[in-house]
Amino acid sequence: MKVAVVGAGVVGRLAALQLVNKGVAVTLFEKTPLSVPHNAAHVSAGMLCPISEIIHAPKEVAQMGLWGVAQWPKLLQQLQLLDPQQEPVFFQAKGSLVVAFDADRQCFAQLKSDLTTKATDYAANIDWLTENELHQLEPSLHNFKQASFLKPEAQLCNRAFLAVSTRALQQHCVIYDNQEISVSKLQQLTGEYDWVVDARGANAIGQEHHQNPVGPLRGVRGEVIRVHCPEATLSRPVRVLHPRHAIYIVPKPGGEFVIGATEVESSSEHNITVKSTLELLSTLYSVNPMFSEARVLEASVGIRAAYLDNVPNVSIRQRVIVANGLYRHGWLMGPAIANQIVDHVIRRESENIA
Ligand SMILES: Cc1cc2nc3c(=O)[nH]c(=O)nc-3n(C[C@H](O)[C@H](O)[C@H](O)COP(=O)(O)OP(=O)(O)OC[C@H]3O[C@@H](n4cnc5c(N)ncnc54)[C@H](O)[C@@H]3O)c2cc1C
């Protein structure tokens, strides 16, 4: 069986790797050079936060997300088997913390109320930490008096995954990168392949393959800043609540931290604004002045593709499987979405053979 995958972001890569593992011949088409990604996957923070998302997303996002968190170590192991020479991709499941400054304690009270009502099934996975407990767990958060500890949450190094999966894909798939596939070309590919997977992410906004029952895609702009601060210690992602927004600080390997992310209903990729820069960096500095000497490495902008209900969707028409709308949950939901794609391809094939 031959499958074409269009788009090498989170969805395209995970689907391609899973199909390769099932013995399917995969051809991957990507707009940019595979080793120099320019997509939401590259910009993103790589957090896997199913419990935090319960407040804003339907329960199925949390359920599929928890499943995704459990899948990642297995997926990374499979990746290692495809290319044993590679360095392992950083993954850790040490939970995440949500805090608020004293002046914003009403935000924390709201969080407590939201999680108590919306996350009843997951109450055992949430610890409400006192000042002492918080400072023992994460000493650099001494400016905060309480925290919510979301124990099943995890993180991975998204850029390491992109680098390592590039090597594995180059060895096991036919790659056509630096090639933008138009919607008509995408449809033409169905003449050459048994299945075509459309995983174009935000690039599909306004250029969709077929009208999706859950409505059109929209873009949600996100800005992040990456700093290097080897002297700072933070063992897990931290979200700082604020009446206007929640800003997270995510530790990465090598003393790097990602601070993000803004959320604006727009597909504009213009550079980060002064306002967002000030908000992100002032939060970083207020969390702990140890960040004052952090070196700013980059400020980047990514577009999250989302459907109206903010839930990812997989839909099929004329041998094209469209998988999109992963919004701010691409890493979290990617394994479940890739699984749906692979299941569909394999199931339909066995039905045809039968
Ligand atoms: C600032 C920010 C922070 C985020 N943080 C997190 C997080 O912490 N955790 C989390 O789970 N999610 C996070 N996300 C969301 C996550 O990055 C996305 O949900 C995910 O990347 C979507 O995956 P995708 O494969 O659909 O799209 P993408 O990752 O954007 O990939 C789409 C790919 O398709 C290629 N392409 C597009 N059009 C064509 C074409 N015509 N021909 C060929 N190739 C094409 C693109 O070049 C790109 O490589 C964040 C997003 C942003 C913007």
The ligand as a Tripos MOL2 file, in Angstrom:
@<TRIPOS>MOLECULE
LIG
   53    58     1     0     0
SMALL
NO_CHARGES

@<TRIPOS>ATOM
      1 C1          2.9890   29.5110   20.2420 C.3       1 LIG1
      2 C2          2.4770   28.1070   20.2260 C.ar      1 LIG1
      3 C3          2.6780   27.2930   21.3230 C.ar      1 LIG1
      4 C4          2.1800   25.9790   21.3280 C.ar      1 LIG1
      5 N1          2.4280   25.1770   22.4030 N.ar      1 LIG1
      6 C5          1.9400   23.9150   22.4190 C.ar      1 LIG1
      7 C6          2.1790   23.0510   23.5210 C.ar      1 LIG1
      8 O1          2.8820   23.4150   24.4770 O.2       1 LIG1
      9 N2          1.6500   21.8050   23.5030 N.ar      1 LIG1
     10 C7          0.8740   21.3420   22.4580 C.ar      1 LIG1
     11 O2          0.3930   20.2100   22.5250 O.2       1 LIG1
     12 N3          0.6500   22.1400   21.3830 N.ar      1 LIG1
     13 C8          1.1580   23.3970   21.3420 C.ar      1 LIG1
     14 N4          0.9420   24.2070   20.2600 N.ar      1 LIG1
     15 C9          0.0890   23.7040   19.1740 C.3       1 LIG1
     16 C10         0.8380   22.8170   18.1910 C.3       1 LIG1
     17 O3          2.0590   23.4030   17.8110 O.3       1 LIG1
     18 C11        -0.0450   22.6160   16.9580 C.3       1 LIG1
     19 O4         -1.3140   22.1510   17.3760 O.3       1 LIG1
     20 C12         0.5740   21.5820   16.0120 C.3       1 LIG1
     21 O5          1.8280   22.0090   15.5510 O.3       1 LIG1
     22 C13        -0.3520   21.3340   14.8250 C.3       1 LIG1
     23 O6          0.2000   20.2840   14.0930 O.3       1 LIG1
     24 P1         -0.0570   20.1620   12.5360 P.3       1 LIG1
     25 O7          0.7650   19.0190   12.0710 O.co2     1 LIG1
     26 O8         -1.5150   20.1630   12.2730 O.co2     1 LIG1
     27 O9          0.4870   21.5530   11.9230 O.3       1 LIG1
     28 P2          1.9800   22.0940   11.8510 P.3       1 LIG1
     29 O10         2.7760   21.6050   12.9860 O.co2     1 LIG1
     30 O11         1.8840   23.5670   11.6420 O.co2     1 LIG1
     31 O12         2.5530   21.4470   10.5010 O.3       1 LIG1
     32 C14         1.9660   21.6450    9.2470 C.3       1 LIG1
     33 C15         3.0370   21.3340    8.1850 C.3       1 LIG1
     34 O13         2.4860   21.2870    6.8950 O.3       1 LIG1
     35 C16         3.3550   21.9400    5.9880 C.3       1 LIG1
     36 N5          2.5460   22.4180    4.8630 N.ar      1 LIG1
     37 C17         1.5550   23.3310    4.9370 C.ar      1 LIG1
     38 N6          1.0010   23.5100    3.7210 N.ar      1 LIG1
     39 C18         1.6490   22.6820    2.8700 C.ar      1 LIG1
     40 C19         1.5360   22.4100    1.4810 C.ar      1 LIG1
     41 N7          0.6130   23.0340    0.7430 N.pl3     1 LIG1
     42 N8          2.3730   21.5150    0.9180 N.ar      1 LIG1
     43 C20         3.2960   20.8670    1.6810 C.ar      1 LIG1
     44 N9          3.4540   21.0850    3.0100 N.ar      1 LIG1
     45 C21         2.6470   21.9710    3.6030 C.ar      1 LIG1
     46 C22         3.9260   23.0880    6.8160 C.3       1 LIG1
     47 O14         5.1120   23.6080    6.2450 O.3       1 LIG1
     48 C23         4.1350   22.3910    8.1510 C.3       1 LIG1
     49 O15         5.4030   21.7810    8.2210 O.3       1 LIG1
     50 C24         1.4440   25.5010   20.2030 C.ar      1 LIG1
     51 C25         1.2850   26.3160   19.0930 C.ar      1 LIG1
     52 C26         1.7920   27.6100   19.0870 C.ar      1 LIG1
     53 C27         1.6300   28.4640   17.8650 C.3       1 LIG1
@<TRIPOS>BOND
     1     1     2 1
     2     2     3 ar
     3     2    52 ar
     4     3     4 ar
     5     4     5 ar
     6     4    50 ar
     7     5     6 ar
     8     6     7 ar
     9     6    13 1
    10     7     8 2
    11     7     9 ar
    12     9    10 ar
    13    10    11 2
    14    10    12 ar
    15    12    13 ar
    16    13    14 ar
    17    14    15 1
    18    14    50 ar
    19    15    16 1
    20    16    17 1
    21    16    18 1
    22    18    19 1
    23    18    20 1
    24    20    21 1
    25    20    22 1
    26    22    23 1
    27    23    24 1
    28    24    25 2
    29    24    26 1
    30    24    27 1
    31    27    28 1
    32    28    29 2
    33    28    30 1
    34    28    31 1
    35    31    32 1
    36    32    33 1
    37    33    34 1
    38    33    48 1
    39    34    35 1
    40    35    36 1
    41    35    46 1
    42    36    37 ar
    43    36    45 ar
    44    37    38 ar
    45    38    39 ar
    46    39    40 ar
    47    39    45 ar
    48    40    41 1
    49    40    42 ar
    50    42    43 ar
    51    43    44 ar
    52    44    45 ar
    53    46    47 1
    54    46    48 1
    55    48    49 1
    56    50    51 ar
    57    51    52 ar
    58    52    53 1
@<TRIPOS>SUBSTRUCTURE
     1 LIG1         1 GROUP 0 **** ****
